[in-house]
Amino acid sequence: MFLPDVIRAVTRRWWVLACGFLITLGAGYWAAQPPVAYRAVEVFAVRPPQTPDIPNQLASLRPSVATFSAGVAQRLSSSSGEDALRAAGVHGPYVLTPRNSGTRQTPEYLIASVQVTVTEPDEQSAMRSLATITTAFTRELNALQDEWNVAARERITISMLAEPTANKLPNSRTRALAGVLLLGTGLSVALALWLDEFLVRRRRHTEFLAPSPQAPAAAAR
């Protein structure tokens, strides 16, 4: 389909473009006023007991500490863990990311840590949800060690590495509006072309199936 054909098809279905333009304007107005959101972040270390040769099966090796903390983070990210956190007041999306200080050259898990990120509509809610998740991590950590009957002095603990902070998420109204306008215009033109092609084909099909006006005269002879 050449450009003149596209212009004629779009001109015939101008009402599709008009409806698409109105819908795009509404979506653009909504996109230009994004809701305010704050993202809170905290990083805490997961530390083994101070004495290296105590009989704690959960902390016998440094990598096992990182693996254990990753398992706790995964439990809190599961559907049951999410339900529990929602019931505790965490309403926004959250992520628990296990980290460690190892590299490819030195893969030792010297400092196993977990980064907690949560997004809420205001700063107070973000900080409160962050504290709720950290408390839930500690509770889950202790519950698992209770199952192993780990003594209090032999337990894996957590300590803060980075102070919890909450920052307002940046947003660009101009970029959001431009993206909506571009997407809405493209979809409107594509819908107009598809509808025009569909209607033209249906009309041709109807004309092909319609009886010829000369057929009755030929039958009368």
Buried (B, 14 or more C-beta within 10 A) or exposed (E): EEEEEBEEBBEBBEEBBEEBBEEBEEBBEEBBEEEEBBBBBBBBBBBBBEEEEBEBEBBBEBBBBBBBBBBBBEBBBEEEBBEBBEEEEBEBEBEBBBBBBBEEEEEEBEBBBBBBBBBBEEBEBBBBBBBBBBEBBBEBBBEBBEEEEBEEEBBBBBEEBEEBBBEEEEBEEEEBBBEBBEBBBEEBBEBBBEBBEEEEEEEEEEEEEEEEEEEEEEEEE
